[in-house]
Amino acid sequence: MKVCVTADGDNLEAQVDSRFARCNYFLFVDTETLKYEAVKNPFKDADHGAGPQAVQFVLDRGVEKIITGNIGPKAEMILKSAGIEVIFGSGKVKDVIKNL
Protein backbone atom coordinates (compact mmCIF):
# COMPACT_ATOMS: atom_id res chain seq x y z
CA MET A 1 0.00 0.00 0.00
CA LYS A 2 1.24 3.51 -0.77
CA VAL A 3 0.96 6.02 2.07
CA CYS A 4 2.06 9.60 2.59
CA VAL A 5 3.65 10.56 5.88
CA THR A 6 4.35 14.17 6.77
CA ALA A 7 7.88 14.34 8.17
CA ASP A 8 10.37 16.80 9.58
CA GLY A 9 13.19 15.14 7.61
CA ASP A 10 13.80 13.27 4.38
CA ASN A 11 14.11 9.67 5.62
CA LEU A 12 12.34 6.97 7.62
CA GLU A 13 14.22 7.95 10.80
CA ALA A 14 12.58 11.41 10.72
CA GLN A 15 9.79 12.35 13.08
CA VAL A 16 6.21 12.63 11.87
CA ASP A 17 5.60 16.34 11.31
CA SER A 18 2.77 17.77 13.36
CA ARG A 19 1.56 19.76 10.33
CA PHE A 20 0.09 18.49 7.08
CA ALA A 21 0.09 21.34 4.58
CA ARG A 22 3.08 23.09 6.14
CA CYS A 23 5.22 20.03 6.89
CA ASN A 24 8.87 19.98 5.87
CA TYR A 25 8.65 16.81 3.75
CA PHE A 26 6.12 14.41 2.31
CA LEU A 27 7.41 10.84 2.43
CA PHE A 28 5.63 8.56 -0.03
CA VAL A 29 6.15 5.07 1.34
CA ASP A 30 5.36 1.60 0.03
CA THR A 31 4.37 -0.17 3.25
CA GLU A 32 5.31 -3.61 1.92
CA THR A 33 8.87 -2.84 0.80
CA LEU A 34 9.56 0.34 2.81
CA LYS A 35 10.87 1.95 -0.36
CA TYR A 36 10.12 5.65 -0.21
CA GLU A 37 10.43 8.95 -1.97
CA ALA A 38 11.05 12.09 0.06
CA VAL A 39 9.72 15.30 -1.46
CA LYS A 40 10.36 18.71 0.06
CA ASN A 41 6.99 20.38 0.61
CA PRO A 42 6.57 23.07 -2.07
CA PHE A 43 3.60 24.60 -0.18
CA LYS A 44 5.26 25.01 3.23
CA ASP A 45 5.63 28.77 2.89
CA ALA A 46 2.55 29.49 0.74
CA ASP A 47 0.75 32.71 1.63
CA HIS A 48 -2.63 31.00 1.46
CA GLY A 49 -4.26 27.85 0.12
CA ALA A 50 -1.53 25.50 1.33
CA GLY A 51 -4.06 22.85 2.45
CA PRO A 52 -5.91 22.31 -0.83
CA GLN A 53 -2.67 22.52 -2.83
CA ALA A 54 -0.99 19.94 -0.60
CA VAL A 55 -4.03 17.66 -0.86
CA GLN A 56 -3.95 17.74 -4.65
CA PHE A 57 -0.19 17.13 -4.65
CA VAL A 58 -0.63 14.04 -2.47
CA LEU A 59 -3.68 12.74 -4.37
CA ASP A 60 -1.77 13.00 -7.65
CA ARG A 61 0.71 10.47 -6.26
CA GLY A 62 -1.95 7.81 -5.69
CA VAL A 63 -1.74 7.34 -1.93
CA GLU A 64 -4.33 5.39 0.03
CA LYS A 65 -3.65 6.86 3.48
CA ILE A 66 -2.11 9.96 5.03
CA ILE A 67 -0.25 9.89 8.33
CA THR A 68 0.28 13.24 10.00
CA GLY A 69 0.25 14.92 13.38
CA ASN A 70 -2.56 17.32 12.54
CA ILE A 71 -4.53 18.53 9.54
CA GLY A 72 -6.72 21.52 8.80
CA PRO A 73 -10.47 21.04 8.40
CA LYS A 74 -10.56 21.94 4.67
CA ALA A 75 -7.76 19.56 3.76
CA GLU A 76 -9.26 16.77 5.88
CA MET A 77 -12.68 17.23 4.29
CA ILE A 78 -11.22 17.03 0.75
CA LEU A 79 -9.19 13.91 1.59
CA LYS A 80 -12.13 12.15 3.20
CA SER A 81 -14.38 12.96 0.25
CA ALA A 82 -11.70 11.41 -2.00
CA GLY A 83 -11.78 8.24 0.13
CA ILE A 84 -8.34 8.79 1.67
CA GLU A 85 -7.99 7.75 5.30
CA VAL A 86 -6.27 10.26 7.58
CA ILE A 87 -4.36 8.73 10.50
CA PHE A 88 -2.98 10.88 13.28
CA GLY A 89 0.36 9.79 14.66
CA SER A 90 3.65 10.83 16.16
CA GLY A 91 7.11 9.38 16.55
CA LYS A 92 9.52 8.08 13.93
CA VAL A 93 8.13 7.54 10.43
CA LYS A 94 9.39 3.94 10.32
CA ASP A 95 7.58 3.16 13.58
CA VAL A 96 4.21 4.57 12.49
CA ILE A 97 4.50 2.63 9.23
CA LYS A 98 5.15 -0.61 11.15
CA ASN A 99 2.06 0.06 13.29
CA LEU A 100 -0.33 0.37 10.36
VONU-857528 format. One line per field, with one value per residue: residue in three letters; x, y, z of N, C-alpha, C, O in turn. Coordinates in Angstrom, 2 decimals, always signed. Layout:
N
residuo <- (ala,...)
n.xx <- (X,...)
n.yy <- (Y,...)
n.zz <- (Z,...)
ca.xx <- (X,...)
ca.yy <- (Y,...)
ca.zz <- (Z,...)
c.xx <- (X,...)
c.yy <- (Y,...)
c.zz <- (Z,...)
o.xx <- (X,...)
o.yy <- (Y,...)
o.zz <- (Z,...)
! end
This chain:
100
residuo <- (met,lys,val,cys,val,thr,ala,asp,gly,asp,asn,leu,glu,ala,gln,val,asp,ser,arg,phe,ala,arg,cys,asn,tyr,phe,leu,phe,val,asp,thr,glu,thr,leu,lys,tyr,glu,ala,val,lys,asn,pro,phe,lys,asp,ala,asp,his,gly,ala,gly,pro,gln,ala,val,gln,phe,val,leu,asp,arg,gly,val,glu,lys,ile,ile,thr,gly,asn,ile,gly,pro,lys,ala,glu,met,ile,leu,lys,ser,ala,gly,ile,glu,val,ile,phe,gly,ser,gly,lys,val,lys,asp,val,ile,lys,asn,leu)
n.xx <- (+0.85,+0.48,+1.42,+1.30,+3.41,+3.72,+6.68,+9.49,+11.95,+13.98,+13.89,+13.24,+13.84,+13.13,+11.00,+7.44,+5.81,+4.07,+2.37,+0.27,-0.18,+1.86,+4.15,+7.61,+8.57,+7.09,+6.76,+6.54,+5.57,+5.99,+4.34,+4.84,+7.43,+8.96,+10.25,+10.79,+9.96,+11.19,+9.92,+10.46,+8.32,+6.53,+4.66,+4.97,+5.61,+3.60,+1.48,-1.29,-3.87,-2.49,-3.34,-5.42,-3.78,-1.68,-3.13,-4.01,-1.54,-0.66,-2.74,-2.38,-0.28,-1.25,-1.81,-3.09,-3.52,-2.99,-0.60,-0.19,+0.54,-1.36,-4.12,-5.67,-9.14,-10.31,-8.55,-8.71,-11.41,-11.51,-9.76,-11.09,-13.45,-12.41,-11.92,-9.67,-7.97,-7.24,-4.76,-3.78,-0.70,+2.43,+5.97,+8.73,+8.90,+9.31,+8.38,+5.64,+4.76,+5.23,+3.29,+0.89)
n.yy <- (-1.17,+2.25,+5.03,+8.36,+10.16,+12.86,+14.57,+15.64,+15.44,+13.93,+11.12,+7.71,+7.67,+10.09,+12.32,+12.21,+14.90,+17.49,+18.98,+19.12,+20.47,+22.30,+20.93,+19.81,+17.80,+15.48,+12.11,+9.48,+6.33,+2.88,+0.48,-2.22,-2.78,-0.82,+1.02,+4.36,+7.75,+10.90,+14.11,+17.47,+19.81,+21.81,+23.71,+24.70,+27.33,+28.84,+31.66,+31.52,+28.99,+26.60,+24.12,+22.90,+22.81,+21.12,+18.80,+18.11,+17.65,+15.40,+13.57,+13.27,+11.53,+9.08,+7.94,+5.92,+6.34,+8.87,+9.90,+11.91,+14.55,+16.50,+18.10,+20.51,+21.58,+21.96,+20.64,+18.05,+17.44,+17.40,+15.26,+13.12,+13.07,+12.17,+9.61,+8.97,+7.80,+9.42,+9.34,+9.96,+10.52,+10.11,+10.27,+8.28,+7.98,+5.40,+3.79,+4.43,+3.52,+0.74,+0.19,+0.31)
n.zz <- (+0.00,-0.71,+1.11,+2.47,+4.50,+6.64,+7.38,+9.39,+8.31,+5.67,+5.56,+6.74,+9.41,+10.37,+12.26,+12.54,+11.14,+12.76,+11.28,+8.38,+5.73,+5.92,+6.45,+6.59,+4.83,+2.50,+2.75,+0.63,+0.91,+0.32,+1.94,+2.03,+1.05,+2.14,+0.58,-0.37,-1.28,-0.77,-0.64,-0.72,+0.77,-1.33,-0.66,+1.83,+2.63,+1.55,+0.93,+1.15,+0.94,+1.23,+2.23,+0.41,-1.91,-1.11,-0.63,-3.24,-4.45,-3.03,-3.60,-6.35,-6.42,-5.84,-3.27,-0.55,+2.11,+4.62,+6.91,+9.63,+12.00,+12.51,+10.88,+8.79,+8.73,+6.12,+4.34,+5.42,+4.97,+2.14,+1.59,+2.86,+1.38,-0.97,-0.35,+1.09,+3.84,+6.89,+9.23,+12.48,+13.98,+15.78,+16.42,+15.14,+11.60,+10.46,+12.53,+12.80,+10.37,+10.61,+12.50,+11.18)
ca.xx <- (+0.00,+1.24,+0.96,+2.06,+3.65,+4.35,+7.88,+10.37,+13.19,+13.80,+14.11,+12.34,+14.22,+12.58,+9.79,+6.21,+5.60,+2.77,+1.56,+0.09,+0.09,+3.08,+5.22,+8.87,+8.65,+6.12,+7.41,+5.63,+6.15,+5.36,+4.37,+5.31,+8.87,+9.56,+10.87,+10.12,+10.43,+11.05,+9.72,+10.36,+6.99,+6.57,+3.60,+5.26,+5.63,+2.55,+0.75,-2.63,-4.26,-1.53,-4.06,-5.91,-2.67,-0.99,-4.03,-3.95,-0.19,-0.63,-3.68,-1.77,+0.71,-1.95,-1.74,-4.33,-3.65,-2.11,-0.25,+0.28,+0.25,-2.56,-4.53,-6.72,-10.47,-10.56,-7.76,-9.26,-12.68,-11.22,-9.19,-12.13,-14.38,-11.70,-11.78,-8.34,-7.99,-6.27,-4.36,-2.98,+0.36,+3.65,+7.11,+9.52,+8.13,+9.39,+7.58,+4.21,+4.50,+5.15,+2.06,-0.33)
ca.yy <- (+0.00,+3.51,+6.02,+9.60,+10.56,+14.17,+14.34,+16.80,+15.14,+13.27,+9.67,+6.97,+7.95,+11.41,+12.35,+12.63,+16.34,+17.77,+19.76,+18.49,+21.34,+23.09,+20.03,+19.98,+16.81,+14.41,+10.84,+8.56,+5.07,+1.60,-0.17,-3.61,-2.84,+0.34,+1.95,+5.65,+8.95,+12.09,+15.30,+18.71,+20.38,+23.07,+24.60,+25.01,+28.77,+29.49,+32.71,+31.00,+27.85,+25.50,+22.85,+22.31,+22.52,+19.94,+17.66,+17.74,+17.13,+14.04,+12.74,+13.00,+10.47,+7.81,+7.34,+5.39,+6.86,+9.96,+9.89,+13.24,+14.92,+17.32,+18.53,+21.52,+21.04,+21.94,+19.56,+16.77,+17.23,+17.03,+13.91,+12.15,+12.96,+11.41,+8.24,+8.79,+7.75,+10.26,+8.73,+10.88,+9.79,+10.83,+9.38,+8.08,+7.54,+3.94,+3.16,+4.57,+2.63,-0.61,+0.06,+0.37)
ca.zz <- (+0.00,-0.77,+2.07,+2.59,+5.88,+6.77,+8.17,+9.58,+7.61,+4.38,+5.62,+7.62,+10.80,+10.72,+13.08,+11.87,+11.31,+13.36,+10.33,+7.08,+4.58,+6.14,+6.89,+5.87,+3.75,+2.31,+2.43,-0.03,+1.34,+0.03,+3.25,+1.92,+0.80,+2.81,-0.36,-0.21,-1.97,+0.06,-1.46,+0.06,+0.61,-2.07,-0.18,+3.23,+2.89,+0.74,+1.63,+1.46,+0.12,+1.33,+2.45,-0.83,-2.83,-0.60,-0.86,-4.65,-4.65,-2.47,-4.37,-7.65,-6.26,-5.69,-1.93,+0.03,+3.48,+5.03,+8.33,+10.00,+13.38,+12.54,+9.54,+8.80,+8.40,+4.67,+3.76,+5.88,+4.29,+0.75,+1.59,+3.20,+0.25,-2.00,+0.13,+1.67,+5.30,+7.58,+10.50,+13.28,+14.66,+16.16,+16.55,+13.93,+10.43,+10.32,+13.58,+12.49,+9.23,+11.15,+13.29,+10.36)
c.xx <- (+0.90,+0.61,+1.84,+2.18,+4.28,+5.53,+8.70,+11.73,+12.91,+14.07,+13.20,+12.67,+13.66,+11.34,+8.60,+6.01,+4.21,+1.84,+1.42,+0.57,+1.38,+4.22,+6.50,+8.96,+7.39,+6.95,+6.35,+6.24,+5.32,+5.47,+4.87,+6.83,+9.67,+10.40,+10.09,+10.75,+10.17,+10.96,+9.58,+9.03,+7.05,+5.55,+3.85,+5.15,+4.60,+1.83,-0.64,-2.91,-3.33,-2.26,-4.57,-4.81,-1.92,-1.83,-3.92,-2.60,-0.10,-1.55,-3.10,-0.75,+0.07,-1.86,-3.11,-4.59,-2.65,-1.85,+0.38,-0.04,-1.05,-2.86,-5.65,-8.05,-10.76,-9.83,-8.32,-10.56,-12.45,-10.69,-10.25,-13.12,-13.75,-11.47,-10.41,-8.45,-6.89,-6.02,-3.48,-1.95,+1.52,+4.75,+7.87,+8.63,+8.14,+8.52,+6.08,+3.83,+4.35,+3.82,+0.78,-1.07)
c.yy <- (+1.24,+4.51,+7.26,+9.93,+11.94,+14.00,+15.61,+16.60,+14.29,+11.77,+9.03,+7.14,+9.30,+11.25,+12.73,+14.11,+16.56,+18.54,+18.99,+19.42,+22.14,+22.24,+20.33,+19.07,+15.96,+13.17,+9.91,+7.17,+3.89,+0.78,-1.61,-3.70,-1.80,+1.21,+3.25,+6.71,+10.12,+13.31,+16.50,+19.37,+21.73,+24.10,+25.09,+26.50,+29.53,+30.54,+32.26,+29.80,+26.66,+24.15,+22.21,+21.97,+21.25,+18.69,+17.20,+17.11,+15.67,+13.11,+12.36,+11.86,+9.13,+7.15,+6.87,+5.93,+7.98,+9.78,+11.23,+13.49,+15.69,+17.75,+19.54,+20.94,+20.98,+20.77,+18.20,+16.45,+16.76,+15.60,+12.86,+11.98,+12.19,+9.95,+7.93,+8.84,+8.63,+9.63,+9.73,+10.09,+10.68,+9.79,+9.28,+7.54,+6.03,+3.23,+3.27,+3.71,+1.20,-0.85,+0.14,-0.94)
c.zz <- (+0.00,+0.19,+1.98,+4.07,+5.87,+7.73,+8.31,+8.92,+6.39,+4.38,+6.67,+9.10,+11.28,+11.59,+12.20,+12.17,+11.86,+12.42,+9.02,+5.98,+4.72,+6.70,+6.11,+4.65,+3.70,+1.98,+1.86,+0.13,+0.86,+1.31,+3.19,+1.78,+1.59,+1.89,-0.27,-1.10,-1.04,-0.84,-0.53,-0.26,-0.11,-1.56,+1.24,+3.53,+2.05,+1.57,+2.04,+0.55,+0.19,+1.46,+1.17,-1.84,-2.40,-0.82,-2.30,-4.99,-4.19,-3.26,-5.73,-7.60,-5.90,-4.33,-1.47,+1.42,+3.68,+6.52,+8.64,+11.46,+13.51,+11.12,+9.68,+8.33,+6.90,+4.01,+4.16,+5.16,+2.84,+0.68,+1.88,+2.06,-0.91,-1.57,+0.72,+3.18,+5.88,+8.95,+11.23,+14.07,+15.02,+16.36,+15.24,+12.81,+10.33,+11.35,+13.29,+11.30,+9.72,+11.87,+12.48,+10.35)
o.xx <- (+1.95,-0.59,+2.97,+1.19,+5.26,+5.40,+8.63,+12.58,+11.76,+14.42,+12.48,+11.86,+13.72,+10.72,+8.74,+6.05,+3.26,+0.67,+2.35,+1.61,+1.92,+5.14,+6.47,+9.36,+6.73,+7.76,+5.36,+7.28,+4.09,+6.58,+5.27,+7.44,+10.89,+11.17,+8.87,+11.88,+9.04,+11.82,+8.70,+8.65,+7.57,+5.58,+3.03,+4.63,+4.73,+1.58,-1.12,-2.26,-3.36,-1.83,-4.20,-4.90,-1.57,-1.30,-3.77,-2.54,+0.46,-1.18,-3.32,-0.40,+0.78,-1.83,-4.15,-5.74,-1.61,-2.78,+1.35,-0.80,-1.77,-1.98,-6.49,-8.08,-11.41,-10.41,-8.40,-10.79,-13.12,-11.11,-10.29,-13.58,-14.46,-10.89,-10.04,-8.96,-5.75,-6.95,-2.53,-2.28,+1.58,+4.49,+7.67,+7.72,+7.09,+7.97,+5.33,+2.70,+3.43,+3.30,-0.31,-2.11)
o.yy <- (+1.25,+4.80,+7.22,+9.98,+12.17,+13.35,+16.53,+17.49,+13.97,+11.19,+9.72,+6.79,+9.60,+10.19,+13.49,+14.52,+15.88,+18.73,+18.30,+19.19,+22.62,+22.75,+21.03,+19.50,+15.74,+13.18,+9.59,+6.87,+3.90,+0.43,-2.15,-4.61,-1.90,+2.05,+3.24,+6.58,+10.30,+13.52,+16.54,+19.49,+22.70,+25.25,+25.81,+26.88,+30.74,+30.35,+32.57,+29.62,+25.79,+23.16,+21.08,+20.97,+20.42,+17.63,+16.01,+16.13,+14.83,+11.97,+11.25,+11.29,+8.14,+5.93,+7.34,+5.98,+8.05,+9.54,+11.64,+12.75,+15.54,+17.78,+19.44,+19.94,+20.04,+20.02,+17.29,+15.30,+15.84,+14.82,+11.82,+10.87,+11.63,+9.16,+6.77,+9.81,+8.59,+9.42,+10.27,+9.11,+11.85,+8.59,+10.09,+6.75,+5.42,+2.16,+2.32,+3.22,+0.50,-1.97,+0.04,-1.05)
o.zz <- (+0.64,+0.11,+1.49,+4.79,+5.16,+8.77,+7.48,+8.97,+6.09,+3.35,+7.38,+9.96,+12.47,+11.64,+11.24,+13.33,+11.45,+12.73,+8.61,+5.37,+3.73,+7.34,+5.10,+3.58,+4.71,+1.05,+2.53,-0.45,+0.97,+1.72,+4.21,+2.34,+1.71,+2.36,-0.11,-1.58,-0.57,-1.70,+0.34,-1.43,+0.45,-1.99,+1.80,+4.58,+1.85,+2.76,+3.13,-0.48,-0.68,+0.87,+0.87,-2.55,-3.24,-1.15,-2.56,-5.74,-4.88,-3.55,-6.20,-8.63,-5.67,-4.24,-1.93,+1.88,+3.01,+7.29,+8.01,+12.09,+14.50,+10.26,+10.58,+7.62,+6.44,+3.23,+3.33,+4.78,+2.37,-0.17,+1.21,+1.80,-1.75,-2.31,+0.85,+3.74,+5.41,+9.73,+10.65,+14.73,+14.63,+16.45,+14.34,+13.05,+10.14,+11.06,+13.51,+11.22,+9.29,+11.85,+13.05,+9.71)
! end
